[in-house]
């Protein structure tokens, strides 16, 4: 019966391809838009993930996301160091600075100042040069995307000089960094040097990075810091999620992508569902003849479900493949812009579940007519 069901399915090639096209369109649109949305949200917290080595981030209680910086005092640092369970705590500077290039034009920089002694939060992967070069006079480490943005067409090399806050800065190394929500170049330097590049303020410490003593959980240490200092203490994962939630709640990104994904589902369901129902109606005589020959309703249901599963699997595979190819083409062709798409493991599963709902709905509508069909009707 499976062979008969497949022959019936492919007998009308126009409807067969129309069903696959409708499902493929829905699958592609939902998968691509969902991956772009997830990628954008991940990019908002990329700098949190890139700063490795710290168990707990400590900040002002009013901070809502990574760039909502409320400077801390030196006393705050000493209070965190005195909390039981905290093995160490160091300063971290994060801010914006305006740099003047050799040609006289100005660019905005994202400056990250690392603790002078420990270099906690330093970039993990170097493309050119070494991390040790950060201790050289006036040295900064520039991320690869930032270098290509500042010096388009130039080969990667060190020695470039810029000026920030009337102070000289020399690119001593180039590192890898995760795609960020904003396209500003990212430069790493020592904390003491970063405070000189930054606009002068009374307080310049952006965050405190803390490590836990062995045997003490990060959640427990964070809770102790909150209780004893009154400051907000979060793990890396919690701070990343807090940043993403802020952008989801305060921007129109989720609504816009949600509308697009919903439209993909509705259009795919309409095209595939209507075409599958019409296909079933065109084959009512064949189903009636099979029932007249003694085929049970259970076997007929199985035939319809096999047909639905085949077109659903083919349509999903084609749509998912097109979405993946489109992302790779965009990533390869568009240079200088951080890639936005991120294909998390749950996106293909969610897309497959949406396709299954479309096919299930179309099958139910089709089965209503098939099951009510009288075998004798084919002889009238």
N, C-alpha and C positions, 0 to 999 in steps of 0.2 A: 504493500500500500504506500510505502514511502516513495517508491519509484513512480507510482501513479500520481501522487501528490506533486512531485517535482515536475513531471511532464505537464500537468495542468498549470503549474505556476509559470513555467517558461513557454507555454503555448502561445500566449499573447505577449510578445516581446515588448511592445510599447508600454503596457501597464506594468510589466515586470520591471523595466528600467525606471519607470516613473516612481514606483514604490521605493526602489533603492535610492533614487535621487533625493526623494523627500527625506528619508532617514539619514542619508549622508549629509545633506545640508544641515539638518538639525544637529547631528553629531559634531560636525565641523564647527559650527557657530558656537555651540555650547562649550565645547572643549577649548577652542581658541580664546574666547572671551573670558572663560573662567581662569585659564592659565595666565592671561595678561593681568587680570585682577589680582590673583594670588602673587604674581611677580611684583606688581606695583606695591602691594602691602609689605612684602618681604623687603623691598628696597628701602622702605621708610626706616627699617631697623637694621640696615646692613652694617652701619658703623658700630652698633652695639655688638653684633656678632663678630666683627673683625677685631675688636679689642679683647684679646684672649688673656687668660692668666688670673683673672679676678673671679672670686666666688660671689661677691655681693657688691652691688652698686649702691652708694649712699648719696642722697641728694636732698635738696630742700623739699619739704612736704607738698609745696604747691606745684612742683614740676609735673607736667602732663605728658611730655614726650621728649625725645632726645635733644631737640633743638630749643626746647623751652627751658632755658638755663637761668637759674637763680643762684648767683655766686655764694660760696660758703666761706667761712673764716678759718683761720688756723686753729682756733679753739675747737671748732667742730671736728677737725682732724684728730686732735688729741683726745677728745671725748670718745671717738670711735675706737681709737687704739686702746682705750682703757676698758672696753666692753669685754667681759669674759667670753672666751671662745674665738676672739679675733686674734689671729696669728700676726698679721701685719696690716697696715693701711697706708696708702700712698695717695698723693695728689694726682689729679688729671685735669688738664685744661682742654676745653673744646670751645671754639669760637670762630668768628669770621674776621678776615683781615683783607685789606685791599693792597694788592701788589702791583708795582710798576715794572713792566718788562723793559728789556733793553731798547726796544723800539719806541718807548715812551707811552704805550697804551697801558691801561689799567685793567686788572682782572680781580675778581673776588676769589679768595682762597678759603677753604675750610682748614683751620689749623688745629692740630691735636698735639698737646704738650704732654710728654711722658715723664714720669718720675726720673730725675737725673741719675739716681743710684741704681734702681732696679730695672728701669725701662719696661715696666709692666704695661701691657697693651700694645707693644710694638707689632708691626706687621709681621705675619708669619712667613710669607713667601717673598723673596727678593728676586727681581728680574735682572737687575744690574747693580753691582756694588754689594756692599755688606752692611749689616745693621750697625756694626762697630763704627762705621764712618759718621754716624750721627753725633759722635762726640768731637768731631773735628770743628774748628772755628766756623761759626756762621752756617753750619750744615743743616740741611733739611732733606728729608726723604719724600719724594714725590710719587704719587701713584701713577700707574702706567696710563690710565685713561686721562688723567689730568695732564700728563706730559703731552699726549697726542692732541689734547684740546688747546694747550698753550703754544705748542710748537708743531703745527700741522705739517706733515710731509717730512719732518726731520727724523733721522734715525735716532734710536734711543742712545743717549750718552749723558754722562755727568758733566758737571762744570758750568752749567747754565747759571746765570746770576739774575736775581730779581731783587726788588727793594720793597720792604714792608715796614711801614711806620718809620720811614727814614733810616732804616737799618738794612744792611746787606744780608742776603740769604743765598746760599750756594747749594745747588742740587748735588748731593753727594752720593745718592743711590736712588734707584727706582724700584717700587714694590708693586705687588698685586693687591687689589682691593675688590671687595664685592660691589656689584652695581648699586648705586645710591639713588634715592628718590630725586635729589637735585644733582645737577651736572657740574657742581663746583669741583675744581681740583682739590685733592686732599694732600696735605703735607704734614709729616710727622717731624717733630723736633723735641728737644729737651724742654721740660717745664719752665725752667728759668729763662730760656731763650724765647719760648712762646709768649711769656708775659711781656717781653719787650716788643714783640711784633704786634701785640694786641693793643687796641685803644686803651689809654690809661684809665683805670678805675681803681677804687679803693680796695675792692675785693675781686679776685680773679680766678679763684679755685672753682671750677665748674662741678666736678664730682669727686668723690672719694672712692677708690677701689680697695676692697678689703678681701683678705684671704682668711679661711677658717682653719682652726687648729685641727689636727687629726682626730677623727672620732666624733666630731661635732658637725651636724648637718647644716647646710646653707640656710634652710628655712628657719632653723632654731637660732642661728646667729643673726639673721635678718630681723627676727622678732625681738631679740635682745637689744639690738641697735635702736630699733624703733621705740622700745620701751624706755631705754636709758637716756637716749639723746634727743628724742622727739623728732628726729629726721626720718625721711622715707628711705627704707633699705629694701632693695629688690634683688632677686637673682637675675642673671642675664636673660633667662627665658621669660621671666615675669616682666622685666623692663621692655623687652622686645614686644611682648604682647600688649603692654600698656601703650606703647607708641603706635602700634597698628590699630588698636581700638580707637585711639584719638583721631587718626586720619579717617577711619571708617565712620565715626560719629560726626565729625566736623566738616567733612567734604562731601561732594556729590558723587564721588567715585563709586561707592557700592550701588547707589540707585541707578546710575547710568549703565553700569555693567549688568545689574540685575534685570533691567528692562530689555537689554539686548539678548541676554540668555533666555528670558521668558519668551521673547518674540521668536527666537530660534526654535524653542520647544513647541510653541503654538503653531507656527508655520509648518514645521516638520510633521506635527500630529495631523494638521489639516490635510496636507498633501498626501502623506503616506496613508493616513487612515481612510480618507475618501477613496483613494485609488484602490486600496486593498478591499474595501467594501464593494466597489464596482467590479473588481475582479471576481469576487465571490458570487455576485449576482449574475455575472456572465457565465459562471460555471454551475449554476443551480441545476441545470438539466443533467450534467455529469454526476453531481452529487445525488440527485434523485435516482438516476439509473443505478448507481452503486448501492443505494439503500434498497432499491427494488430487488437487487440480486442478493440481498440478505446482509448487507454490511450494517453493523450496529452503530448506534449514535456515538458510542465511545470511540470506535475506529474512525468515524467521520471527524470527531473533535480532534483526534490525534493527527489526522491529515491536515486540518486547518492550522493546528499549532506547529506542525513541521514546516508548512509554507511560511508562517509568520516568523518562525525562528530563523529560517534561511535568509529571508530578505532583511530581517533585523540584523543578523550577524554581518552580512555583506555590506549593508548600508553603514553600520557602525564602523567596520574596518576601513571602508573607503573614507568616511568623514574624519575619523581619527588620524588616518595616514595623511590626508590633505592638511589637517591642522598642524601636524608635526613638521611636515615639509615646509609649510608656510613660515613657521617659526624659525626653522634653520635658514631659509632663504633670507628672511628679514635680518637675522643675526649676522649673516655673512655679507650682505650688501650694504647695510646701513652702518657706517663707521662713525665713531666719535660719540654715539649715543648709547647709554647703558641699556642692555637688553632688559625688556620689561617682563617677558613671558617666563613663567616657571611652571613646569609640568610636575606638580606634586602628585604623589601616588593616588590620592583620593579623587583627583579630577577624572581620570579615565573610568574609575569605578562609578562615580556620580553620573558621568555621561552615559555609561552603559545602562545604569538604572533608569535614566530618563528615556533612553531608547526602548528599554523593556516595557516601560509604562505606555509608550506610544503604541507598540506592537500589541500589548495586552488589550488596550482599549479597542484597537482596530479588530482584533480577533473576536472580542466579545460581541461587537456589533455584527460581525459577519456570521458568527455562530447562531445568533438569534434567528436569522432567516433560514439557515441550513437545518437546524434542529426542528423547526416548525414545518419543514418541507414534507409533503406527503409523497411517498414513492409513486403513487398512481398518477401524479400530476404529469409525469414525463410521457405518459401514454395518451394524454388528452390532445 
